[in-house]
Amino acid sequence: MKPAPFQYHAPKTVDEAVSLLAQVAPADGRVLAGGQSLVPIMAFRLARPAHLVDINGIAALGRAVTADGQLVIGACVRHAAFYRPVTEGPLGKFMVQVVRHIAHHPIRTRGTFCGSLANADPASEWCVLAATLGAEMVALSARGQRVITAQDFFGGIMTTALAEDELLIEARLPLLRPDTRCGFYEFSRRAGDFAIAMALVTFRLADGCIVEPRVGIGGAEPKPRRLPEAEQELAGQAPGPKTFAAAAEAAALAVDAMEDTNYSADYRRDLVRTVTYRALERATGDRE
């Protein structure tokens, strides 16, 4: 298959890209970064944008830097950049663990962190990371810049708060404290497939008890989110099978699980129970 005809634009600066978007967005203009989602659906003519604004030539968007207690990830930073820690401390090491679950190596070399957020697939590993850690997304348009919290950014299946003329120029992740424990677990039919359900957790220990727990799920609902019901089961408790089982059960009961031709809502809900428990085990080092 071949895409429908379109006009190609290759801006060299962020200002030029934003100016172009202001002009072409009303005519179904799209941003091209990694292209791992957009290009295939264009090839099948499920998407027929009249304009493509290719931002790969903008050097300023290809950096991941640490500043003011945050990891700032530019719009053109590839998944593969996270094969090694891009920042010191638990966050950099944790992202190394998460990235290996994203599709396959060729896709990781082209796909981008911010592109994954903008695409907002419920089964995106980076989306659940952003939602759980409380990321901030920076959107820029000819009208100005705005910062959108993860809670407000994800609207549903492949739906975000981005306006059609806005460019997601960067995402900001808060750095984790040095003693933060992190765990991630996802279930898919085969390695590289989209996750049917996944869980991401972080917490610290104080006097042997869990403090500042965060539990996020993805794949099971139309958008990734934190589960305060599961976090309440963890806060102030000693880590262990009984505590983890209570949190996993709370997570399973809290989700409004999706249903499709392949997986029932009950099946996904049961998977949420399992992936939450195993993510917690990984955070304590009890499971590889």
Long-range contacts (C-beta under 8 A, 24 or more apart in sequence): 1-43, 1-44, 1-45, 2-43, 3-39, 3-42, 3-43, 3-45, 3-48, 4-42, 4-45, 4-48, 6-42, 6-48, 6-49, 6-50, 6-51, 6-52, 7-50, 7-51, 7-52, 8-51, 8-52, 8-54, 9-51, 9-52, 9-53, 9-54, 10-54, 10-56, 10-57, 11-53, 11-54, 11-55, 11-57, 11-58, 12-57, 12-58, 13-58, 13-60, 14-58, 14-60, 14-61, 14-140, 14-167, 14-169, 17-53, 17-55, 17-58, 17-167, 18-140, 18-141, 18-142, 18-167, 19-142, 20-51, 20-53, 21-53, 21-141, 21-142, 21-165, 21-166, 21-167, 22-141, 22-142, 22-165, 24-50, 24-51, 24-53, 25-164, 25-165, 26-164, 26-165, 27-51, 29-53, 29-164, 31-55, 31-118, 31-167, 32-56, 33-75, 33-76, 33-112, 33-114, 33-115, 34-78, 34-79, 34-110, 34-111, 34-112, 34-115, 35-110, 35-115, 36-103, 36-107, 36-110, 36-111, 36-115, 37-111, 37-115, 37-119, 37-121, 55-167, 61-169, 61-170, 66-175, 69-174, 69-175, 70-136, 70-172, 70-173, 70-174, 70-175, 71-172, 71-173, 71-174, 71-175, 72-170, 72-171, 72-172, 73-113, 73-114, 73-170, 73-171, 73-172, 73-173, 74-114, 74-169, 74-170, 75-112, 75-114, 75-115, 75-167, 75-168, 75-169, 75-170, 76-112, 76-114, 77-112, 77-113, 77-114, 78-108, 78-109, 78-110, 78-111, 78-112, 78-113, 79-107, 79-108, 79-109, 79-111, 79-112, 79-113, 79-116, 79-126, 80-105, 80-108, 80-109, 81-113, 82-113, 83-108, 87-175, 89-175, 89-176, 89-177, 89-178, 90-176, 90-177, 90-178, 90-180, 90-181, 90-182, 90-202, 91-133, 91-173, 91-175, 91-176, 93-182, 94-176, 94-182, 94-184, 94-202, 95-129, 97-182, 97-184, 98-125, 98-126, 98-129, 98-184, 98-200, 99-125, 101-125, 101-184, 101-186, 101-195, 101-198, 102-126, 103-192, 104-192, 113-171, 114-168, 114-169, 114-170, 114-171, 117-153, 117-160, 117-168, 117-171, 118-160, 118-162, 118-168, 119-158, 120-154, 120-155, 120-156, 120-157, 120-158, 120-159, 120-160, 120-223, 121-157, 121-158, 121-194, 122-157, 122-218, 122-219, 122-220, 122-221, 122-222, 122-223, 122-224, 122-258, 123-194, 123-195, 123-196, 123-198, 123-218, 123-219, 124-218, 124-224, 125-184, 125-186, 125-195, 125-198, 125-218, 127-154, 127-218, 127-223, 127-224, 128-198, 128-199, 128-200, 128-216, 128-217, 128-218, 128-219, 128-224, 129-173, 129-200, 129-216, 130-171, 130-173, 130-224, 131-216, 131-218, 131-223, 131-224, 131-225, 131-226, 132-200, 132-201, 132-202, 132-214, 132-215, 132-216, 132-224, 132-226, 133-173, 133-174, 133-176, 133-202, 133-214, 134-174, 135-171, 135-172, 135-173, 135-174, 136-171, 136-172, 137-168, 137-170, 137-171, 137-172, 138-168, 138-169, 138-170, 138-171, 138-172, 139-163, 139-166, 139-167, 139-168, 139-169, 140-166, 140-167, 140-169, 141-165, 141-166, 141-167, 151-225, 154-223, 154-224, 154-225, 155-223, 156-222, 156-223, 157-222, 157-223, 159-223, 176-202, 177-204, 179-204, 179-205, 180-204, 181-205, 181-283, 181-284, 182-283, 183-278, 183-279, 183-280, 183-281, 183-282, 183-283, 183-284, 184-279, 184-282, 185-275, 185-276, 185-278, 185-279, 185-282, 186-218, 186-219, 186-275, 187-271, 187-274, 187-275, 194-219, 195-219, 196-220, 196-263, 196-268, 196-271, 197-268, 197-271, 197-272, 197-274, 197-275, 198-275, 199-251, 199-272, 199-275, 199-276, 199-278, 199-279, 200-279, 201-276, 201-279, 201-280, 201-283, 202-283, 203-234, 203-239, 203-283, 205-239, 208-238, 209-236, 209-237, 209-238, 210-234, 210-235, 210-236, 210-237, 210-238, 210-239, 210-243, 211-235, 211-236, 213-247, 215-247, 215-251, 215-276, 215-279, 217-251, 217-255, 217-272, 217-275, 217-276, 219-268, 220-255, 220-257, 220-258, 220-268, 220-269, 220-271, 220-272, 221-255, 221-256, 221-257, 221-258, 222-258, 227-251, 227-254, 227-255, 229-253, 229-254, 230-254, 230-276, 234-280, 239-280, 239-283, 239-284, 244-276, 244-277, 244-280, 244-281, 245-277, 247-276, 247-277, 247-280, 248-272, 248-273, 248-274, 248-276, 248-277, 248-280, 249-273, 251-276, 252-276
